[in-house]
């Protein structure tokens, strides 16, 4: 009975910790998601001045949100905000994508979905190479903070070759790099999930064994004391 209670307690504790993490992430998302949506709407409605004013007003909130991130990521945010204020139509998509990745609970998965969408565009013979490179240019600032630099740089190089010389060879070379990034990161994310699952299960079993051992030790000690009293 005691062992079952200990297992249930540990499992509930783990679930409580995980749910708290997700709730906290969700609360953070709720503060920025409406802002991003409204900002996009204002630009689409050609209300550039109002969109820029809103971005300036919410800038301190953006800074606070990214406060715990790396200095390089904060520098990128500041640069994208400045570029977007100066030329919203040219830089807004890059800024929005960067922030959306930052507020997502799983930014790597969010960006991999974007890379997969880009791969589909590259594979489509009717897609303009200029559109492909524009999509990648929007993705690259965020990608550089969540993925290996050599993988991102390789795709950028293959992208330049494809745009300057859009042949079947440069197209397939670019697709292979995009595929490699997607498969490599998917495996990494799966492995990380496996490791955390193993750690949680292993810790639960270990703590359960320690608890059962302790209870057994206490019971044997009490039994010994009772026998000693009876014999005295």
KALINCOR-V936833 format. One record per backbone hydrogen bond with DSSP energy under -0.5 kcal/mol. CO is the residue of the C=O (numbers start at 1). NH is the residue of the N-H. Records with the same first field share a line. If there is no record, write none. Layout:
CO=NH / NH
This chain:
1=5
2=6
3=7
4=8
5=9
6=10
7=11
8=12
9=13
10=14
11=15
12=16
13=17
14=18
15=19
16=20
17=21
18=22
19=23
20=24
21=25
22=26
23=27
24=28
25=29
26=30
27=31
28=31 / 32
29=32 / 33
30=34
32=36
33=37
34=38
35=39
36=40
37=41
38=42
39=43
40=44
41=45
42=47
43=46
46=48
47=51
48=52
49=53
50=54
51=55
52=56
53=57
54=58
55=59
56=59
58=62
59=63
60=64
61=65
62=66
64=67
66=69
70=74
71=75
72=76
73=77
74=78
75=79
76=80
77=81
78=82
79=83
80=84
81=85
82=86
83=87
87=90 / 91
88=92
91=95
92=96
93=97
94=98
95=99
96=100
97=101
98=102
99=103
100=104
104=107
106=110
107=111
108=112
109=113
110=114
111=115
112=116
113=117
114=118
115=119
116=120
117=121
118=122
119=123
120=124
123=125
124=127
128=131 / 132
129=133
130=134
131=135
132=136
133=137
134=138
135=139
136=140
137=141
139=142 / 143
140=144
142=145 / 146
143=146 / 147
148=152
149=153
150=154
151=155
152=156
153=157
154=158
155=159
156=160
157=161
158=162
159=163
160=164
161=165
165=167
167=171
168=172
169=173
170=174
171=175
172=176
173=177
174=178
175=179
176=180
177=181
178=182
179=183
180=184
181=185
182=186
183=187
184=188
185=189
186=190
187=191
188=192
189=193
190=194
191=195
192=196
193=197
194=198
195=199
196=200
197=201
198=202
199=203
200=204
201=205
202=206
203=207
204=208
205=209
206=210
207=211
208=212
209=213
210=214
211=215
212=216
213=217
214=218
215=219
216=220
217=221
218=222
219=223
220=224
221=225
222=226
223=227
224=228
225=229
226=230
227=231
228=232
